[in-house]
């Protein structure tokens, strides 16, 4: 299974670079877009709302970011037009091991799961397989 | 004519007769009879006087006795009154009684001068004074309790007053009502004491508690934030190593990259262990119901990517069905550490490596057993494996904190632990963790 577009939102450009490369080389995404802040990521999503082909299927979201953190992004994400908020799914990728972050992330319907850094490609592949296959089945039924 | 019987005659009369008629008077019968009658009369008078004297004597003795008794009683009563006065003056409570039909203050003990700053006289003069001094915002407390008094129930309340010196004091009052035959409130008796010091202490304690809670939660946040900051660059390095390995064919370089990865992973694990240790030693226990199948599944899921895990058969058996309450985060750390040890130290030479997890629920505790057929532990190390920074083997690169943290957590949860092991055959760790259900409910 290969997704068309994945957004990477992480204030570490190294992680964006590493994860982007792994996702493209690992045949998970055709295209990745990296943003170093939650606000830039949100702006991008707002911009592509009217272009269904440009709307990413997935966002890999870091939690610990300046100005607006990952949870701030999730709160704003809820208010985006349905074309995005109902379509784009989110996987949190963080180096936090605070169980409260995992608990908190469960409150957001768009969040598939929380993965610990470094991103393990097999684990992500497994997650996406479950999430997107299930999503399609639900749509079909 | 006969001899006058002077000897039998009244003595006073006999003396008088002797004086007038001589010692042996010869008197006519008439005179003799007269003298006899006079003698009898004299005797009579003597007896009467004697009786009167006697009576007088008696009554005066009695009077003196009575007077004495009265004096004693007065002294006693004065002593008692003085005692009571001293008592009222010295104990911290103010005693008061109010006649409720008219609202008349029957008594107010002198201590009111310290407690309220107002004298008993001032209270007697102004029957509303006791309510006037109560702070406006606390008057509802008095109002709320009044119906209880009407119903004949004892009440107790704590409220603030404005002391005559301008300070605000906390008073605690206990009142007992008296109802008449018709059930009408006729009188109240009460005690009031100044509890300002106690209230202040309580407030300070509460403040201190809040500060501690804040410190604890700040510490918790600090531990996680610091570990996050430490781990983030490590994760980046690991990512870069993965990238570098992807395009690399040179086996020598791949070997170096692999070593780099192992080294960074070790540091990462160490940071995680430090976090778990810090949390366990500093944070309070959080109670919640623990669903073991769920908790174990979560642990296994987290260890899925350990290289040795693929060949190992992990089974879970449960028995008993009691609601078990304990600290989920802590028990989850215990489970992770034990399972990752069992996986790490599995025996590559056995055909069917396994890990059996057995959870047995009892009313008051859970018995947890984790059994493997891994490499086992040499007997000489058995009593050391729970020590800080102890490593029993050179073949793996742990932090030396794993089992130490397990032990610390089990101790914190007031449980017990044990281990049986034979080198080359495997190990069994068992734990008894108390159900904190009852404690949590308190």
Interface residues (C-beta under 8 A of the other chain):
Chain A: X12 X14 X15 X18 X19 X21 X22 X25 X64 X94 X95 X96 X97 X98 X99 X117 X118 X119 X120 X122 X123
Chain B: X224 X225 X227 X228 X229 X231 X232 X234 X235 X236 X238 X239 X240 X242 X243 X246 X272 X275 X304 X305 X329 X332
